[in-house]
């Protein structure tokens, strides 16, 4: 790191030119980029504040001192900065491609080394049943945060939620058994599973290092294998299963200092769906849609579902309204997660009835962040009974322990 006072006169001129380009809107770099480029020992916010003074000083020059005569604005210097920016842009593209290639190679290596994960406890094959072909059961779940080791406590020190890999497997087995009970009760054999993001905990902030049991790649491969076992069970029961999903924010690949959505297409949940489709390719009753995007359309019994994680600056009702307006598509149900609790909002009227937004509870339950925001609730999932020509017949809240 270099103190600003220790910069060479030439480097100082380059820095001033960058600051003025930023202040004038000619540069889209942020202050962190400029700080890193010049290896300055000050924070981006301090640099931003200093830039105000630099701009004010330039603007206060006497007429005789002319901005045009200042060496900072020499045409050759401006051309030099343009060329350097082009080189930096090219390097950024190469780095992104190298990251993607390295990620693929790391995952392939991890797949080859991963230990076999035992089947979910208590697995048993049931006889296929199905009396009402016009009905489907939609299972909505998300926010696994696999790889996290979580303990949240109440006001008196009591444990409100304890979560790790073993708890995840136990809850998934419990969820499987609850779904089978509903399938048998409703006498149907079509199951649509919607995964609404944050299947791994990832690493959005450095504090997460203290609660991760596994690295991001290992977490991705392990949760993929456990999910494959979960889905394979339904195939063995003879149920028709369709799997759809969207990406979450925790599963984004974020290199150091990267911000949310900087690398939106680099998301580990894409790998999970690719793995599931490949792993279950021989299961005759299972269809996995591996086209996993930030928003995903799915159709069940003639009704349209839009899956999205539900994070971001906008309230979910605004996102729903904008999606309908932007894509001019009738959407009957918006299914999302993110807040780790079950909620439902009206989202307007459709020809088929009311359009609703449904937030599904999380499989991991309350973590400290959700607790601090008042988001937390008991772990669980939702099962929605859909019927052709009617829509949503009923909802089964599934509580997990």
GIRA-V814255 format. One record per run of one state. SS is the DSSP state (H for helix, E for strand, C for the rest). FROM is the first residue (numbers start at 1). TO is the last residue. Records with the same first field share a line. If there is no record, write none. Layout:
SS->FROM-TO, FROM-TO
This chain:
C->1-1, 3-3, 7-8, 25-30, 38-39, 41-43, 60-62, 66-66, 70-70, 74-74, 114-134, 143-145, 147-147, 149-149, 154-158, 164-164, 187-189, 196-199, 201-205, 211-211, 213-215, 237-239, 247-251, 253-266, 280-285, 289-292, 294-294, 301-302, 309-315, 328-332, 337-342, 351-352, 360-361, 363-367, 374-379, 388-390, 400-401
E->2-2, 40-40, 135-142, 146-146, 148-148, 150-153, 159-163, 190-195, 200-200, 212-212, 240-246, 252-252, 267-267, 286-288, 293-293, 295-300, 303-308, 333-336, 343-350, 353-359, 362-362, 380-387, 391-399
H->4-6, 9-24, 31-37, 44-59, 63-65, 67-69, 71-73, 75-113, 165-186, 206-210, 216-236, 268-279, 316-327, 368-373
